Amino acid sequence: MAKKNGNSMVPVGKTIINGREVSFATYRVQDGDTIYSVWLKLRDKTTVGALKTANQLQTNTLVAGKIIKIPLVL
């Protein structure tokens, strides 16, 4: 699960999104999660495109248990 401090996610590293360095938190994928459903939970912090780019995803499908980056672009 994402590291959280209250309602905010705690940055744990940096990644490059569209040539810009941005902080990211992490999230452990739950059974049934998709990129879209994760984005709905975190839409005040990131975008679908940033999620896909940071995690080098071509589809919206995620594997339960995998830890993904949540780029904090917003």
Legacy VTK file of the C-alpha trace (Angstrom):
# vtk DataFile Version 3.0
C-alpha trace
ASCII
DATASET POLYDATA
POINTS 74 float
0.000 0.000 0.000
1.120 3.567 -0.513
3.027 5.262 2.238
0.670 7.838 3.660
0.942 10.684 6.120
-2.677 11.428 6.994
-4.412 11.869 3.628
-1.246 12.686 1.690
1.127 10.258 0.033
4.770 10.414 1.073
7.265 10.720 -1.800
9.802 7.877 -1.805
11.793 8.723 -4.936
12.006 10.599 -8.234
11.102 9.563 -11.770
11.058 11.271 -15.172
7.682 12.040 -16.773
7.777 13.792 -20.164
11.296 15.067 -19.520
10.416 16.460 -16.084
11.669 15.046 -12.783
8.756 14.368 -10.426
8.408 12.757 -7.009
6.591 9.451 -6.689
4.971 7.387 -3.957
4.268 3.664 -4.218
1.096 1.601 -4.189
0.592 -2.167 -3.875
-1.943 -3.272 -6.500
-5.044 -4.927 -5.043
-7.065 -7.676 -6.717
-9.324 -6.104 -9.360
-7.364 -2.827 -9.641
-6.874 -1.240 -13.057
-4.968 1.908 -13.949
-8.301 3.715 -14.109
-9.492 2.497 -10.682
-6.160 3.462 -9.079
-6.397 6.873 -10.741
-9.928 7.358 -9.364
-8.556 6.863 -5.830
-5.646 9.261 -6.422
-6.934 11.686 -9.073
-5.981 14.742 -7.017
-2.316 13.666 -7.189
-1.677 12.118 -10.633
-2.985 11.410 -14.134
-3.678 8.172 -16.023
-0.943 9.065 -18.522
1.608 9.703 -15.767
0.741 6.367 -14.110
1.224 4.489 -17.380
4.451 6.318 -18.245
6.063 5.925 -14.807
5.315 2.207 -14.792
6.043 1.579 -18.492
2.554 0.149 -19.063
0.983 -0.389 -22.484
-2.421 -1.514 -21.162
-4.695 -0.640 -18.242
-4.340 -4.087 -16.646
-2.429 -4.475 -13.378
-1.223 -7.576 -11.520
-2.358 -7.923 -7.888
0.557 -7.659 -5.460
2.789 -5.641 -7.774
4.101 -2.356 -6.394
3.646 0.534 -8.819
4.887 4.113 -8.830
2.379 6.895 -8.247
3.903 10.018 -9.824
2.857 13.078 -7.828
2.343 15.429 -10.771
-0.642 17.481 -9.543
LINES 1 75
74 0 1 2 3 4 5 6 7 8 9 10 11 12 13 14 15 16 17 18 19 20 21 22 23 24 25 26 27 28 29 30 31 32 33 34 35 36 37 38 39 40 41 42 43 44 45 46 47 48 49 50 51 52 53 54 55 56 57 58 59 60 61 62 63 64 65 66 67 68 69 70 71 72 73
